[in-house]
Amino acid sequence: MRDVLAELARRVDRGETVGVGTVVATFSSAPRPPGAAMLVGADGAVVGSVSGGCVEGAVYELAREVVRDGEPVLQRYGVSDDDAFAVGLTCGGIIDVYVEPVDAASFPELPEVLGTVRAQEPVAVATVVEHPEWVGRRLVVWPDRATGDIPSARARDAITDDARGLLATGRSGTLRYGPDGQRRGEGMAVFVNSFEPPPRMLVFGAIDFAAAVARLGAFLGYRVTVCDARPVFATTSRFPEADEVVVDWPHRYLAAQADAGKVDERTVVAVLTHDPKFDVPLLEVALRLKLGYVGAMGSRRTHDDRLRRLREAGLAEGELAGLSSPIGLDLGARTPEETAVSIAAEIIALRWGGGGERLARTDGAIHK
C-alpha cells in the first residue's frame, strides 16, 4: 500500500471514489506479499500491483464494480480451475485480495496516515475484511493512540494491541477474532497494514562503489545514508540517490545512531572504506549491535588482516561470525554497478533465507 498511498490520498482529496485492491493473505508461491495494493481511479487509471500481472485484469474489473455498488469484496485467486490462466496465478500461488471503494467519508483518517508515513513515523491501518456486519470498518493505530469506527470497545482494544505488535515488527497480516473481538473464536478477520519507517542502509566510504550501492539501496526501499570522514568526498552531489550524506568518523557516527535508537535489526551496514583506520573501529561497533547485515569490502588478504585486527581488539568468534566479508555474492562482478548488485543479492538472500543458487538448478518452492 505504501507505493500507492500518496496517489490514493490525492484522488480522494479531489472528491474521487477510488477502487483499491489489497493483498490480505498469501499461500504457496504468491508473487507479492500482504499489503501489496492496486488502485483504480475514476478515470480508469491503474497504480500499483497485487500480483505482478497475473490477476490485475480481474482485480481491475472487480474494483470498478465495488465502486459502482459501494460494497467491498474479499476475493480469492488461485489455480484451482480451468480458467486459471485467465483469472488465476500462473506461478501456482493463491492470494486473497480485499477490494473496496475508498473516499473521504469512508477513510477520513487518510490524510493523517499519509502525513505520518511521510514523517517516517509508524502507523498501522486495521480494516475489517470479514464480519457479519462490520466489513469495511477501520481502526488507525499509532504507538500512542488509535481512532476509527469499530463499534465494540472489546474489539477495538484487541485489534489495537495486536496491531501494535505487528507494527513493532514491521509486518502486515490478517488477525482473526470472534465476532466481538474475542481472542478465541471465528467470525471476524482484520487485515493490519503496517507502515513502519523504511529500513536503513548505512554505507561507509564515499567511493564510486558507494554511489552504486546507495542507488540500488534506494531502489530496494532503504533509507540510505552515506558516511565518510573526508568532506571533500562526502558530498550530496556525488551521492544524489542517498537520503543523507554525513561527514563524520564512521565508528563515531554509528555509535551515536545506536545510542539514539536509530538502528535496529533491519538495518544493513556496508563498509567500503578499504582503510583499517576507518573500518576496524567501525566494525568493532557494528558487530556488537543487533543489525540485519554487516558486510565489508576487500580482498581475501584484506579480510584476513581485518579479522586479525578485530580479534586483537577483543571481538569474540561469535561476533566475527556476523561479518560478511568479502562482501557480496559470487556473481563475477567487476564494475561498481555489478558489485552493488552482488551486495544487494547477498542482503536479500540473508533476509529471506535464500541460498544464492541459480533457480534453474534448484527444486521446491521459489518463495520461502
C-alpha positions in Angstrom: 0.0 0.0 0.0 2.9 2.4 0.7 3.6 2.8 -3.1 0.0 3.9 -3.9 -0.8 5.8 -0.7 0.1 9.3 -2.0 -1.9 8.8 -5.2 -4.8 7.5 -3.3 -4.8 10.5 -1.0 -4.5 12.9 -3.9 -7.5 11.4 -5.7 -9.7 11.1 -2.6 -8.8 14.8 -1.7 -10.3 15.9 -5.0 -13.5 14.1 -4.4 -13.0 10.8 -6.2 -14.2 7.4 -5.1 -11.3 5.0 -5.8 -11.3 1.2 -6.1 -8.5 -0.3 -4.0 -7.4 -3.9 -4.1 -5.1 -5.1 -1.3 -3.4 -8.5 -0.8 -4.5 -9.6 2.7 -3.3 -13.2 2.6 -1.0 -15.4 0.5 -0.5 -19.1 0.2 2.2 -21.1 -1.5 4.3 -19.3 -4.2 2.4 -16.0 -4.2 4.2 -13.2 -6.2 3.5 -10.3 -3.9 3.3 -10.0 -0.1 0.4 -9.0 2.1 -0.1 -5.2 1.9 0.6 -5.0 -1.9 -2.1 -2.8 -3.4 -3.5 -1.6 -6.6 -5.9 1.3 -7.1 -8.2 2.1 -9.9 -9.2 5.7 -10.4 -12.4 7.1 -11.7 -10.7 7.8 -15.0 -9.7 4.1 -15.3 -6.0 4.8 -14.4 -4.3 2.0 -12.5 -1.5 2.4 -10.0 0.3 -0.4 -8.2 0.0 -4.2 -8.4 -1.3 -7.1 -6.5 0.3 -9.9 -8.4 2.9 -8.7 -10.8 0.4 -9.0 -13.7 -1.3 -12.4 -13.1 -4.7 -11.2 -11.9 -4.6 -7.5 -12.4 -7.3 -7.6 -15.1 -9.7 -9.4 -12.8 -9.0 -7.1 -9.9 -9.4 -4.1 -12.2 -12.9 -5.2 -13.1 -13.8 -6.0 -9.5 -12.5 -2.6 -8.4 -14.8 -0.8 -10.9 -17.7 -3.0 -9.7 -17.2 -2.2 -6.0 -17.1 1.5 -6.7 -20.4 1.2 -8.6 -22.1 -0.9 -5.9 -20.4 0.6 -2.9 -19.8 -2.8 -1.3 -16.3 -4.3 -0.6 -15.5 -7.8 -1.7 -12.9 -10.4 -0.4 -11.8 -12.4 -3.4 -9.5 -15.4 -3.7 -7.4 -16.0 -6.8 -5.5 -19.3 -7.5 -5.0 -22.1 -10.0 -7.7 -24.5 -9.0 -10.0 -24.3 -12.1 -9.8 -24.5 -15.8 -9.8 -20.7 -16.2 -6.6 -20.3 -14.0 -4.6 -18.6 -16.8 -7.4 -16.1 -17.4 -8.0 -15.0 -13.7 -5.5 -17.1 -11.7 -1.9 -17.1 -10.7 0.3 -18.8 -13.2 3.0 -19.1 -10.6 1.0 -21.6 -8.7 0.2 -19.5 -5.6 -3.0 -18.3 -4.0 -3.8 -14.8 -2.8 -6.8 -13.2 -1.1 -7.5 -9.7 -2.3 -9.7 -7.3 -0.4 -11.3 -4.8 -2.9 -13.0 -1.8 -1.5 -14.3 1.6 -2.5 -12.4 4.4 -0.8 -13.5 8.0 -0.5 -13.2 10.9 2.0 -16.2 9.6 4.0 -15.1 6.0 4.3 -11.5 6.9 5.2 -11.4 10.3 6.9 -8.0 9.4 8.6 -6.3 9.0 5.2 -4.5 12.5 5.2 -3.2 11.9 8.7 -2.0 8.5 7.8 -0.1 9.9 4.7 1.4 12.6 6.9 2.6 10.1 9.4 4.2 7.9 6.7 5.9 10.9 5.1 7.3 11.9 8.5 8.7 8.3 8.7 6.8 7.5 11.8 5.0 4.2 12.5 1.2 3.8 11.9 -1.0 0.8 11.1 -4.3 0.7 9.3 -6.6 -2.2 10.5 -9.5 -3.0 8.2 -12.3 -5.5 8.9 -12.4 -7.8 5.8 -14.7 -10.5 7.2 -17.6 -10.0 9.7 -21.4 -10.3 9.6 -21.9 -6.5 9.9 -18.6 -4.6 10.1 -16.9 -5.3 6.8 -15.0 -2.1 5.7 -14.8 -0.6 9.1 -11.3 0.7 10.1 -9.1 1.4 13.0 -5.9 3.5 12.6 -3.3 2.7 15.2 -0.3 4.8 16.3 2.1 3.7 19.0 0.3 6.0 21.5 -3.3 6.3 20.2 -6.0 4.8 18.0 -9.0 6.1 16.1 -11.7 4.6 13.9 -15.2 3.3 13.6 -15.0 -0.2 15.2 -18.3 -0.3 17.3 -17.1 -2.6 20.1 -14.7 -1.5 22.8 -13.6 -5.1 23.3 -12.8 -5.5 19.6 -11.1 -2.1 19.5 -8.8 -3.0 22.4 -7.9 -6.4 20.9 -7.2 -5.0 17.5 -5.2 -2.1 18.9 -2.9 -4.4 21.0 -2.3 -6.8 18.1 -1.8 -4.1 15.5 0.9 -2.5 17.7 2.6 -5.9 17.9 2.6 -6.3 14.1 3.8 -2.7 13.7 6.7 -3.2 16.1 8.0 -6.0 13.9 7.2 -4.2 10.6 4.8 -6.9 9.5 1.4 -6.8 7.8 -1.1 -9.6 8.2 -4.6 -10.9 8.9 -5.8 -11.2 12.5 -8.8 -13.4 13.4 -11.2 -13.0 16.3 -14.7 -13.9 17.4 -17.4 -11.5 16.2 -17.0 -9.2 19.2 -13.2 -9.3 19.2 -12.9 -12.4 21.3 -9.4 -13.8 21.3 -10.8 -17.3 20.7 -13.4 -17.8 18.1 -14.2 -17.1 14.5 -16.4 -14.6 12.7 -14.1 -11.6 12.2 -11.0 -11.1 10.1 -9.0 -7.9 10.3 -6.2 -7.0 7.9 -3.5 -4.9 9.5 -1.4 -2.9 7.1 1.8 -1.8 8.8 3.5 1.4 7.7 6.7 1.2 9.7 9.6 3.6 8.8 11.7 2.2 6.0 14.8 0.1 7.0 18.1 1.9 6.9 21.2 1.2 4.8 24.4 2.8 6.1 27.1 3.0 3.5 30.5 3.8 4.9 33.2 5.1 2.5 32.5 7.8 -0.1 33.9 5.9 -3.2 32.4 5.1 -6.6 31.2 1.7 -5.3 29.3 3.5 -2.6 27.4 5.6 -5.2 26.2 2.4 -6.9 25.3 0.7 -3.6 23.4 3.8 -2.5 21.5 3.9 -5.8 20.5 0.2 -5.5 19.7 0.5 -1.8 17.2 3.4 -2.5 15.7 1.3 -5.3 15.1 -1.6 -2.8 13.3 0.8 -0.4 16.0 1.5 2.1 16.6 4.9 3.7 20.2 5.4 2.6 22.9 7.2 4.5 26.5 7.6 3.1 29.1 8.5 5.7 32.8 9.4 5.4 35.2 11.4 7.5 36.5 13.2 4.4 34.4 16.2 3.5 35.9 16.5 0.0 34.4 13.2 -0.9 31.2 13.1 1.2 29.1 15.5 -0.8 25.4 15.3 -1.9 26.4 16.0 -5.5 28.4 12.7 -5.6 25.5 10.7 -4.0 22.3 12.1 -5.3 20.3 8.9 -4.5 21.2 8.9 -0.8 18.7 10.3 1.6 21.6 11.9 3.5 25.3 12.3 3.3 27.2 12.6 6.6 30.7 13.9 7.3 31.9 12.1 10.4 34.2 9.3 11.6 32.2 6.1 10.7 32.5 4.4 14.1 31.5 7.6 15.9 28.5 8.1 13.7 27.3 4.5 14.0 27.7 4.5 17.8 25.8 7.8 18.1 23.0 6.4 15.9 22.8 3.2 18.0 22.7 5.2 21.2 19.8 7.3 19.8 17.9 4.1 18.9 18.0 4.9 15.2 19.3 1.5 14.1 17.6 -1.9 14.5 17.6 -5.5 13.3 16.5 -4.4 9.8 19.5 -2.0 9.4 22.2 -3.0 6.9 25.7 -1.8 7.0 28.1 -1.8 4.0 31.7 -1.0 4.9 33.5 0.1 1.7 36.3 2.2 3.2 39.3 -0.1 2.4 41.3 1.5 5.2 41.9 -0.2 8.6 41.9 3.1 10.5 38.2 3.5 9.4 36.9 0.0 9.0 38.3 -1.7 12.1 36.9 0.8 14.7 33.6 0.8 12.7 33.3 -3.0 12.6 34.1 -3.1 16.4 30.9 -1.1 16.9 28.8 -2.7 14.1 29.5 -6.4 15.1 28.4 -5.8 18.6 25.0 -4.4 17.6 21.9 -6.4 16.5 21.8 -5.5 12.8 20.3 -7.1 9.8 23.6 -7.3 7.9 27.2 -6.2 8.2 29.4 -6.5 5.1 32.9 -5.3 4.4 34.7 -4.9 1.1 38.2 -6.1 0.5 40.4 -8.8 -0.9 40.9 -12.2 0.9 44.2 -10.8 2.2 42.5 -7.6 3.5 39.8 -9.8 5.1 42.4 -11.9 6.9 44.2 -8.8 8.2 40.9 -7.3 9.2 40.0 -10.4 11.3 43.3 -10.4 13.0 42.9 -6.7 14.0 39.4 -7.3 15.2 40.5 -10.3 17.3 43.2 -8.1 18.8 40.5 -5.5 19.6 38.7 -8.1 21.7 35.9 -9.3 19.4 34.7 -12.9 20.0 34.4 -15.5 17.3 30.6 -15.4 17.6 30.7 -11.7 16.9 33.1 -12.1 14.0 30.7 -14.7 12.5 28.2 -11.9 11.8 30.6 -10.3 9.3 30.0 -10.8 5.6 33.5 -10.4 4.1 34.5 -10.3 1.4 31.2 -8.6 0.8 28.5 -9.8 -1.7 27.7 -13.0 -3.6 30.0 -14.6 -6.2 28.4 -13.1 -9.4 31.7 -12.4 -11.1 31.1 -8.7 -10.7 33.6 -6.2 -12.0 32.0 -2.8 -12.2 30.7 -0.7 -9.3 27.2 -1.4 -10.5 27.7 -5.1 -10.8 29.3 -5.2 -7.3 26.3 -3.3 -5.9 24.1 -6.0 -7.4 26.1 -8.7 -5.7 25.9 -6.9 -2.3 22.2 -6.4 -2.7 21.8 -10.1 -3.7 23.6 -11.2 -0.5 21.4 -8.9 1.7 18.2 -10.3 0.1 19.4 -13.9 0.4 20.2 -13.5 4.1 17.0 -11.7 4.8 14.8 -14.4 3.2 16.9 -17.5 3.7 17.9 -17.9 0.0 21.0 -19.9 -0.9 22.1 -17.8 -3.9 21.9 -20.7 -6.3 20.5 -20.5 -9.8 16.8 -21.2 -9.6 17.1 -23.4 -12.7 19.3 -25.8 -10.7 17.1 -26.0 -7.6 13.9 -27.8 -6.7 10.9 -26.9 -4.5 9.2 -23.6 -3.8 10.7 -20.4 -5.2 9.4 -18.2 -2.4 10.4 -19.4 1.0 
